[in-house]
Amino acid sequence: MRPGRGTYRVGDTIYASILGYYDPRPPVAQVIPLAGRYIPRPGDTVIGTVTDAQGTFWLLDVGAPRWAPLHITGTPWKVEVGETQRYLHVGDAVLVRVESLDPTGRIGVTMLGEGLGKLDGGTIVTISPAKVPRVIGRRGSMIETITRMTGAEVAIGQNGRIWVSGTPDAIERVSEALRMIDEEGHRRGLTQRVEGYLTATSARAPPLIDPRLPSVVQRLHEPRAADGAEEPAGPDDDGPSSSAEPSSHEY
């Protein structure tokens, strides 16, 4: 085995560098954190909020240590210099992709790509970025269950921000399901508890959308590979979790 995310090697032994559960993906050994701040990686799909508009770019808060500038050339619009506020205002939410990350931590993002763009209406629910793989589930099974049983439209950011659109009842049910995943994502039986909650509340409102027609943003919900390995499905599928001792990190 070789060390992957959340691990390091000393001699012939692999140690955990974070507190989490052991998730072996031969030939990679990795530890999935129980909690943690979002650390961007190229290829991530994230939800950002506009904090400032300059002549040629917008500053986005993506929950990372640094803000992410979105340049006018990284949008599908033909934006003239100085007209950025005609397209995005402070407080607007957008779905973007991380393109680059330089050694200083500067984040480059783009809105060019299928499913990316401004997120109109809806509500943003924030969970721990470490729990995003549990929201997605194995091959998208968890998020498919949530959207099918609520009729809501959902966009998942790998920075732990999740946009939910639908009826007030659907938004409430999805938000509660996400809370359950965020707080109980490390425990066994999570899938059954989420399905049980959604089933118990299913009579409150009819579906908003046809579950047979996948949303554009749902196609973005593919597990992110970690150091050459697949994202974990979590303890429900892989058996009991193992805790590992953390080491200190400064962000």
C-alpha positions in Angstrom: 0.0 0.0 0.0 1.1 3.6 -0.6 0.0 6.6 1.4 -2.9 8.7 0.0 -5.0 11.5 1.3 -4.7 12.0 5.1 -1.7 9.7 5.5 2.0 9.7 5.4 4.8 7.1 5.5 7.7 6.7 7.9 9.9 3.8 6.9 7.6 0.9 6.2 4.7 2.2 8.3 1.8 4.4 7.1 0.4 6.9 9.7 -2.7 9.1 9.7 -2.2 12.8 9.6 -5.8 13.7 10.4 -8.6 12.4 12.6 -11.0 10.3 10.6 -11.9 6.8 9.5 -9.6 4.5 7.6 -10.7 3.8 4.0 -8.3 1.5 2.1 -8.5 1.7 -1.6 -5.7 -0.6 -2.8 -3.1 0.3 -3.7 -3.8 3.5 -1.8 -4.3 3.9 2.0 -6.3 7.0 2.9 -8.1 8.5 5.9 -11.3 10.4 5.4 -11.6 13.3 7.8 -14.6 13.6 10.2 -14.5 17.4 9.8 -12.3 20.1 8.3 -12.1 23.3 6.4 -12.3 23.2 2.6 -9.0 23.0 0.8 -9.5 23.5 -3.0 -8.1 21.2 -5.6 -8.2 21.7 -9.4 -11.3 20.1 -10.9 -13.5 20.8 -7.9 -17.0 22.0 -8.5 -17.8 24.6 -5.8 -20.5 27.1 -4.9 -19.3 30.6 -4.3 -20.9 33.8 -3.3 -20.0 37.2 -4.7 -18.3 39.5 -2.2 -17.1 42.2 -4.5 -17.3 43.3 -8.2 -14.3 45.0 -9.8 -13.8 46.2 -13.4 -12.8 42.9 -14.9 -13.6 40.3 -12.2 -15.7 39.3 -9.2 -14.3 38.1 -5.9 -16.0 34.9 -4.7 -16.1 33.4 -1.2 -15.8 29.7 -1.7 -15.1 28.9 2.0 -11.4 28.5 1.4 -8.6 30.4 3.2 -8.4 32.8 0.2 -11.1 34.4 -2.0 -11.3 33.2 -5.6 -11.4 35.8 -8.4 -13.7 35.0 -11.3 -12.5 36.9 -14.4 -15.0 38.1 -17.0 -13.3 35.8 -19.6 -14.3 32.9 -17.4 -18.0 33.4 -18.0 -20.3 32.6 -20.9 -21.3 36.3 -21.1 -19.7 39.1 -23.2 -18.9 41.4 -20.3 -17.4 44.8 -21.1 -14.8 46.2 -18.7 -16.5 48.0 -15.9 -19.9 46.4 -16.4 -19.5 43.4 -14.1 -22.3 44.6 -11.8 -24.8 44.2 -14.7 -24.3 40.4 -14.5 -23.5 39.5 -10.9 -24.1 41.4 -7.7 -22.7 41.1 -4.2 -24.5 38.2 -2.5 -25.3 36.3 -5.7 -24.4 32.6 -5.7 -22.6 30.8 -8.6 -21.6 27.3 -9.4 -18.0 27.3 -10.7 -15.1 24.9 -11.2 -11.6 25.3 -9.7 -9.1 25.6 -12.6 -5.9 26.2 -10.8 -4.2 26.7 -7.5 -0.8 28.4 -7.3 1.9 27.9 -4.6 0.6 31.0 -2.8 -2.9 29.5 -2.5 -4.4 31.8 -5.1 -7.5 30.1 -6.6 -8.5 30.3 -10.2 -12.1 29.5 -11.1 -14.2 29.4 -14.2 -17.9 29.4 -15.0 -17.4 27.9 -18.4 -18.6 24.3 -18.5 -21.8 22.3 -18.6 -24.1 23.0 -15.7 -22.0 25.9 -14.3 -23.4 29.3 -13.9 -25.5 31.6 -11.7 -27.8 29.9 -9.2 -31.1 31.8 -9.1 -33.4 31.5 -6.1 -33.2 28.5 -3.8 -31.4 28.1 -0.5 -27.8 27.3 0.3 -27.2 24.7 3.0 -23.6 24.5 4.4 -22.2 21.2 5.7 -18.7 20.0 6.5 -16.7 19.6 3.2 -15.6 16.2 4.6 -19.2 15.0 4.5 -19.8 15.8 0.8 -18.9 12.2 -0.3 -21.6 10.9 2.0 -24.1 13.3 0.5 -23.3 12.0 -3.0 -23.1 8.3 -2.0 -21.8 5.4 -4.0 -22.3 6.2 -7.7 -24.6 9.1 -6.7 -27.0 6.9 -4.8 -27.6 9.1 -1.8 -28.3 12.4 -3.7 -30.4 10.5 -6.2 -32.6 9.2 -3.3 -32.9 12.7 -1.8 -33.9 14.4 -5.1 -36.2 11.6 -6.1 -38.1 11.5 -2.8 -38.4 15.3 -2.4 -38.7 16.5 -6.0 -36.1 19.2 -5.2 -33.3 20.3 -7.5 -29.9 20.2 -5.9 -26.4 21.3 -6.8 -23.5 20.1 -4.7 -20.3 22.1 -4.2 -17.3 20.1 -3.0 -16.7 23.0 -0.6 -19.6 21.9 1.5 -22.2 24.3 0.1 -25.3 22.7 -1.3 -27.9 24.7 -3.3 -31.5 23.5 -2.9 -34.4 24.7 -5.0 -38.0 23.6 -4.8 -41.1 24.1 -2.8 -40.7 25.3 0.8 -41.6 21.8 2.0 -39.0 20.2 -0.3 -36.3 22.6 0.8 -37.1 21.9 4.5 -36.9 18.1 4.0 -33.7 18.2 2.0 -32.1 20.6 4.6 -33.0 18.1 7.4 -31.6 15.2 5.4 -28.4 17.1 4.9 -28.2 17.9 8.6 -28.5 14.2 9.4 -25.7 13.4 7.0 -23.5 16.2 8.4 -24.0 15.2 12.0 -24.2 11.4 11.5 -22.1 10.8 8.4 -19.6 8.7 10.3 -22.1 6.3 11.8 -23.5 3.1 10.3 -27.0 2.9 9.1 -27.1 6.5 7.7 -28.7 5.6 4.4 -31.6 3.8 6.2 -32.1 6.7 8.6 -32.3 9.3 5.7 -34.6 7.1 3.7 -36.8 6.6 6.8 -37.1 10.3 7.4 -37.9 11.1 3.8 -40.5 8.3 3.6 -42.1 9.5 6.8 -42.5 13.0 5.4 -43.3 12.0 1.8 -47.0 12.7 2.2 -46.5 16.4 3.0 -46.0 17.5 -0.7 -46.0 16.0 -4.2 -42.8 15.9 -6.2 -41.8 19.2 -7.9 -40.0 17.6 -10.8 -40.2 14.3 -12.7 -37.5 12.1 -10.9 -36.9 10.3 -14.2 -35.5 13.5 -15.7 -32.1 14.2 -14.1 -31.2 17.8 -13.5 -28.3 19.3 -15.3 -26.6 20.1 -12.0 -27.1 16.5 -10.8 -24.7 15.3 -13.6 -21.9 17.1 -11.7 -22.3 14.9 -8.7 -19.6 12.4 -9.4 -17.3 11.3 -6.6 -14.0 13.1 -6.6 -11.0 10.9 -7.0 -8.5 11.2 -4.1 -4.8 10.6 -5.0 -5.8 8.0 -7.6 -8.5 6.4 -5.6 -12.3 6.6 -5.7 -14.2 8.6 -3.1 -15.5 6.4 -0.3 -19.1 5.5 0.1 -18.7 5.7 3.9 -19.1 3.3 6.7 -22.5 2.0 5.6 -21.0 0.3 2.6 -17.4 -0.4 3.7 -17.9 -1.8 7.2 -16.9 -0.4 10.5 -14.8 2.8 10.6 -11.5 3.1 12.3 -10.4 6.3 14.1 -6.9 7.6 13.6 -4.9 10.0 15.7 -4.6 13.6 14.3 -1.6 15.7 13.9 -1.7 19.5 14.2 -2.2 21.6 11.1 -2.2 25.4 10.7 -4.4 27.0 8.1 
